Amino acid sequence: MPKFTSEATLDEWFGYHPPSGTIREAHETVRAECRKLAQVLSDLLPECPDKTVALRAVRTVMHEANACIAVEQRVYEPGPDSRQ
């Protein structure tokens, strides 16, 4: 049976991708902007389980965005032929 996910893909997903230069800056920007949103939501939303879910969602967004940056090792700039 063919594998859905290749060994190379798993290596990319679970490998260590040390940040440098613009990559580090991109990580810092993502963290800072997510922190701003988390603060707005924390100040605005009433204390309840849904607030916790909302803040965890922002945290998940931060992690996924930084994973994308780490794996790609560049800030994505779509070209004219890129698919969304």
Backbone torsions as a table, in degrees:
resi	resn	phi	psi	omega
1	MET	NA	130.3	180.0
2	PRO	-68.3	146.6	179.1
3	LYS	-80.2	137.2	177.5
4	PHE	-72.0	-38.6	-179.1
5	THR	-117.4	123.7	-176.9
6	SER	-74.3	162.1	176.1
7	GLU	-61.0	-39.1	179.3
8	ALA	-62.9	-39.6	178.0
9	THR	-64.6	-43.6	177.6
10	LEU	-62.2	-39.9	176.7
11	ASP	-60.6	-40.7	178.0
12	GLU	-66.1	-45.5	-177.0
13	TRP	-65.4	-38.8	-172.1
14	PHE	-109.8	3.3	178.0
15	GLY	-81.4	163.4	176.8
16	TYR	-86.6	129.4	-179.8
17	HIS	-122.6	89.4	-175.9
18	PRO	-65.5	134.7	-179.5
19	PRO	-78.6	150.3	174.5
20	SER	-154.4	150.2	174.5
21	GLY	52.0	-123.0	-176.7
22	THR	-66.2	-24.9	177.6
23	ILE	-65.9	-45.8	178.1
24	ARG	-60.2	-43.3	179.0
25	GLU	-62.5	-39.3	178.7
26	ALA	-64.1	-42.8	176.4
27	HIS	-59.4	-45.5	-178.6
28	GLU	-63.8	-39.2	178.4
29	THR	-64.2	-45.4	178.8
30	VAL	-59.5	-47.9	-179.5
31	ARG	-60.8	-45.1	-177.8
32	ALA	-64.4	-43.5	-178.8
33	GLU	-69.3	-38.2	176.6
34	CYS	-66.8	-36.8	177.6
35	ARG	-62.9	-41.2	177.6
36	LYS	-60.7	-46.9	179.5
37	LEU	-62.8	-42.6	179.0
38	ALA	-60.4	-38.8	179.1
39	GLN	-66.8	-42.8	177.6
40	VAL	-59.4	-47.7	-179.8
41	LEU	-64.9	-40.8	-180.0
42	SER	-62.2	-39.5	179.2
43	ASP	-73.7	-34.2	-171.8
44	LEU	-86.8	-39.4	-171.6
45	LEU	-84.3	146.2	176.0
46	PRO	-71.7	154.8	178.3
47	GLU	-69.3	113.8	-179.9
48	CYS	-168.1	167.6	179.8
49	PRO	-57.8	-33.4	-180.0
50	ASP	-65.3	-32.8	176.7
51	LYS	-63.6	-42.5	177.9
52	THR	-60.5	-42.8	178.8
53	VAL	-62.4	-43.8	-179.6
54	ALA	-61.8	-44.7	179.9
55	LEU	-67.4	-36.6	176.3
56	ARG	-66.4	-33.7	178.0
57	ALA	-64.6	-40.4	176.9
58	VAL	-62.7	-41.6	178.1
59	ARG	-62.4	-41.1	177.8
60	THR	-63.0	-42.9	177.2
61	VAL	-58.2	-44.6	179.7
62	MET	-60.0	-46.8	-179.3
63	HIS	-63.6	-44.4	-178.7
64	GLU	-66.5	-41.0	178.7
65	ALA	-63.8	-43.9	179.3
66	ASN	-68.8	-32.1	174.9
67	ALA	-64.7	-41.2	177.9
68	CYS	-59.8	-46.6	178.9
69	ILE	-61.8	-45.4	-177.2
70	ALA	-63.1	-44.3	-177.2
71	VAL	-70.4	-41.3	-178.7
72	GLU	-77.9	-24.4	-179.3
73	GLN	56.9	30.8	175.1
74	ARG	-164.8	158.4	174.0
75	VAL	-83.6	125.4	-174.3
76	TYR	-70.7	126.3	174.6
77	GLU	-124.2	102.9	-175.8
78	PRO	-64.2	139.5	176.2
79	GLY	-94.5	-179.7	-176.5
80	PRO	-65.3	-23.2	-177.9
81	ASP	-99.9	4.1	-176.5
82	SER	-71.7	145.8	178.3
83	ARG	-100.2	142.4	179.4
84	GLN	-94.4	NA	NA
